């Protein structure tokens, strides 16, 4: 029936195929049409429609035109979560987790991208020694060292001098946790595709393949975990956090990655989930305070416009006399 609609012609080059050679024509799963052997070389590709509707990553034969088009669009973020079948979103936990990670990363960036800590400032090291015997490790466990960043001095060599331990044994016996400056951490995000964090709603076929393989989740966690550690240690970044305006406990809250925290969808103010379970503009203290200020500002403007012309002239004369006195 498809061949009858095509009038026994190739969908690519339009070549007429005789009836005896129709069995040699090849079907393209992307266009849903038959092509000749020249326009269809049995290239296998992942079809976006199968992924969106059934989370099916099988490699299906497509024509050369479809192959070139799919290769061109493979890394372009053109898909949205709303394009997926609801059943796919409900059943694929990996897709939901990666979508949550990307949204959290999008909310994390504004807190650290303006942190201008000097990379040459002191870095804090937490040193833990894991020796074969507990007596050897007991003297060094939990030692905190403040080391000034110097490019010409090896950190292992410096620590070996301080701990009186041979350099060849340090890499096998020590574990370092470094709180690096925000700008150094943000440089690691440049290796990620830019739309992963800037546009968390957009997806490409390459992203979905990475979700299936677990690569996207792994790379996002490796890139975001040091930034979260920086937020918990940097005083300047912590100052951008929120304090629950209901209990006033003093705990710094951020609108990402905290189970016991909820954020207002309008002003992004954070509260403890136990204090305010469902924040809305009509019950959010920050939104109510802003609305009250807005009303007061409007009332002041109305009072200024409602003043008589004589009062305006008197105020202008007073202002001019003050200028003369100055």
N, C-alpha and C positions, 0 to 999 in steps of 0.2 A: 504493500500500500504506500509505503514511503517512497519507493522507487517510482511508482506511478505518479505521485505528486511531483517528483523531480524530473519526470519524463525521461527516465533512464539516462540522466546526465549527472556527471560528477558535480557535487555541491561546491567544489573548490575551483576547478579550472573550467567547468562547463562542458567537458568532453562527453560526446554521446557514446554510450556503451551498448554494444550489440547484445541481444538477448542471450547468446551463448556464453558471454563473458560476465554476466551479471553476478555470478557466484563469487567472482574474484573481488568484487567491491567490498570495501571495509566500512564498518559503521563507527561513527564518532560519538562517544558517550557525552561529549560536551555540547555539540550542536544538535545531536539527534538526527543526523543525516548520513548518507552514504557518500564515500569519497573513493576515487580511484587509487591504485597502488602508488602512484607518484605523489599524490597529495596526502596520503595517509601511510605512514611508515611504522604503524603499531607502536607509537611512543606511549608509555604509561605515565599518567599524571594523577595527582589528587584533585578531585573535583570539589569546588567550594559548596555546591548545592548538597552533595552527600554529607559534607561535614556539618552544614547548618541544620539539616533536617534530621540526620540520624547519627551524627558523630562517627561517620564512616570514612576512614582514611585509606581505603583500598585504592591501589593504583589501577586505573582503568585506561583502555586504549582510546586515544584521541587523535585527531588529525593534526597535520603540521601547523595549520593556522591556529588551532586551539592551543597547541603546545607553545607556540611563540607568544600568544596572548597570556596564557597562564604563567609563563616564565616572567613576563613583563610585570604582571600584577602580584607576583608571589610575595614580595616584601612591602607592598604598598598597603597601608592601613585603610581599608575601605569598608570593613565590616563592623557592625555594631552588635551589642548584646541583644538589642531588640530584634535583630534579624534572625536570631537563633530560634529554633523550635522550643516552646516552653518545656517540653519533655526533656530535651537535651540539657537545658539549664538546671532542671530539677535533679537529673540523674548523674550528671558529671560534677563530682565534688572538686576535682582538680581545676576545672574551669572557674567555678565559683571562688575557690581559694586564690587563684591567680588574679581574678578581677578585684577581690578585696585587697590583695597586696598592692596592686597598681593604684587603687584609690587611696590607700594609706600613704604610698610614696608620693602621690600628688599633693597630699595634705602636709607631708613632712617637709618638702622642699622650701615653702615660704618661711619656715622657722629657722633654717640654717643657711640659706643662700646669701643672707646679708650679714653673716657672722664674719668679722674681719680680724680674727685672731692671727697674730703673726706666726707664720710657720717656723720661724727661728726662735720662738719662745720656748720655755722649758716644757718638756714632755714628761708626763707622769707614767712610770713603769711600775707594774705589780709583778714581782718576781716570785715564782714558786719553783722550788727544786724538788724533783722526784728522784730520790736515790734508792738504791737497792735496800738499804737498811734504814729504819726509821730514825736511828740516832744520828746518822749523817744529815738527813733532811731536816731534823728538828731545829737546827741552828739557823737555817736559812728560810724556812717556810714563813710566808706572810711578810717578808721584808719589802718595804716600799722605798724606791730610789728615785730621786729627781735628777735627771740627766739633761744638761743643756745640749741642744742639737748642734753638733759640729760635724761637718761633712768629712773632715780629714782624720777623724778618730773613729775607729771601729768600735761599735757598741760591745761586741763580744770581748774584744781586747780590753776595753775599759772595765767591764764587769769582771773579767778574769783577774785584773790587777786588784780590784777591790775585794773580791771574794777569795783571792789566793787559790784559784782553781785553774788547772791547765785548760788552755783554750780548746784543745781537741775534745775535752769532756763536756764543755759548756753546751753545745748544741743538743747533746743527748740527755742532759740533765736539767735543762731550764725551759720554762714556758713563759713567754712574754705576752702581756695584754697591754696594748698601747692606746692611750686616749689621744688621738691625732687631731689637729685643727680641722675646722669645718671645710675650709677650702681644699685641703688635701683629700678629704673624704669625697667631696663633690666631684673631684677630678676622676674618681673611679667610676662615676655614673656616665661619663662620656663614652665609655665602651658599650653602653646599652643603647638600643634604638631610642631615639628621642621621644617617640610617641608613647612609649611605655609609661612614662610618668607625666608627661605634659597633657596627653589626651587618653586617659584610661578607658574611655568608652570605645576607642577605635582598635580594631584587630586586623591583622593580616593572616594569610594562610601560613606563613612561616611562624607567626606567633602561636597559632593553634597547633601546629606540629610540635613546637617546643613545649606547649602545655601537655600534649599527649606523652611526650618523652620525659617530662618532669624537669626539663632544662630551664624553663622560664621561672618556675617556682624557686629553683636552686639559685639561679643568678640574681633574682630579685632579693632573696633573703641575704645572700652574701654581700650585696651592695647596700642594703638598707640597715642591716644590723649594726655596723660601725657608726652610722649616723644616729641611730637611736641611742647608742651608748654615749655619743658625744652630747646629745641633748640632755641626758641625765647628769652629765658632769660639767657642762659649760654653764657658767653663771649668766652670761649674756643671752644664751639661747633659752635658759630656764625663765628668764625675765619675760619672755614672750608668751609663756604659758598662762593658764587660767587658774583661778582659785574658786572653788565652789562657793557661790554667794548665798547659799542656803545654810550650810553648816559652818562655813568659815573655818575649816580645819587647818588651812595653811598648806595643804598638799598641792603640789603643782600638777595640773591636769592638762593633757593634750588631747585633741580630737581624733586620735588615731591609736590603734593597737592596744587599747586598754579596755579590759572586759567590764570593769566596774564604772566606766565613764560613758556618758551620753553627751551629745553636742546639739545645740539648737541649730536647726537647718537654716535659719535666717542670719543670725549674728555669729554663729560658730562658738558661742560661749559654752564651756564645759561644766558639767555637774556630776556628782556621784549618782549612780543609777538608783541607789536607795533613797536619795534626797529628792530627785525629780526624775520619775521614770520615763515620761514622755514630754520632753520640752517642746513648747510651741510659742509663737509670738504673744499669745494671750496669757501665758503663765511664766514666761522667761523673765527673770528680774532685769536682765540687761535690755531686752526689747521693750519692756514696760518703762524703764528709765529713759531710754531713747525717745519713746513716744511722748512721755511727759515733757521732756525738754523741747521736743518739736512743737508741742502745743503751746508751751510758754513762749517760745520764739515767735510763733504766729501771733499770739496775743500782744506781745510787745510791738510787733510790726503794725498791727491794727491800731494800737494806741498812738503810735507815731503818726500814722496817716489820718487819724481822727482829730488831731489837734487843730485849733483854730489858726487862721493865717496870722493873726496878731501875735499869738504865742510863738509862731515860727519866726516872725520878724524880730521879736524881743530876744529869742535865743540866738538869732544871727547877729544882732547888735552886741549881745554879751560876748559872743565868740570873737567879733572883730575887736572889741575893747581889750579882751584878754591878749589878742595878738599884738596890739599896740603896746600893752604893758610889758610883754615879753621882749 
